[in-house]
């Protein structure tokens, strides 16, 4: 996976975390909704960055159809994104 080495991986764990992340994500970044952050999938809207959610976390919380422009990924894909970005930030 070729990713801009200045890209940031934003890990969103809550509704408040999504609000904080929105203010700081930039083009070229990635967002992954984790744990209770999967509940915010329908609120992603038109962010200018790719948004993913951990499929395992969504399944555990009964989020069958996340809605919005969100792509489910597994833990292996999360690791690949982590390795392909310059830094990561957790929003709780």
N, C-alpha and C positions, 0 to 999 in steps of 0.2 A: 504494500500500500504506500503510494507516494503522497506524502503530506508535507505541507509547509513546515519547516523546522521551527518557525516562530509560533505555530498554532498552539492553542491552549485547549485542553480537554476539561470541560466543565461537568462535574458530577453533581447532579441535583437530587437532593434527598427529601425535599418538602416543598410546600406551596410558597413559603417565605423564601426558600432557597431559589426557586424559579424567578421570583421577583428581583432578587439581588443579582442573579445571573444575567437576566435580561439587560440590566443597566451596564454590564461590563463585558459581554461577549462581543466579539468583532468578527468581521469576515475572515474566513479561513479556520475558525474555531469549530469545535464539535461539542454537542451537548448529549449527555447520557442521563436519562432518568433512572434512578436507582431506589430500591426499597420503597418508602411511601411517596417518593417523587413520581412514581408511575401514575399516581392518581391525577397528576397535573397534565397528562398527555393531551387532553382536550383543550387545554389553554395555551398551547404552544403558539398558535396563530401563524403569523408570517415572519418568523425570525429568519434572518438572512444566513443562517448556518444550519448544517445538517443536525437533525435531532433523532436520537435513538432511545430505546428503553430496554432494560434488561428483561428479556422474555421470561426468565425464571421468576423474577420479582413480580411481574405482572400476573403470571399464573397463580402464584401463591396468594395474591390479593384479589383474585377474581376479576381482574381487568382483562376481559376477553377481547374487546374491540377498543383499543386505546383512543381512536379518533385522532383527527389532526394529521399533519404530515410527519408521522413518527415511524421509524423503522425498528422493528424488534431485532435485537442481537443477543448472542449468548456470551458466556464469560470468556471464551476463547477470542471472540471478536473484540470484547472490551480490552483484553490484554494487548491485542494488536493495535488498537487505537492509543492505548497508553504508551506503548513503545514508539509509536509513530508521531507523537506530539512532543513538543519541547518541555511542557509542564502541564500539571493538572491542578485544578482548584475544586475543592468540595464545598458545596453550598448546602447548609443544613437548616 
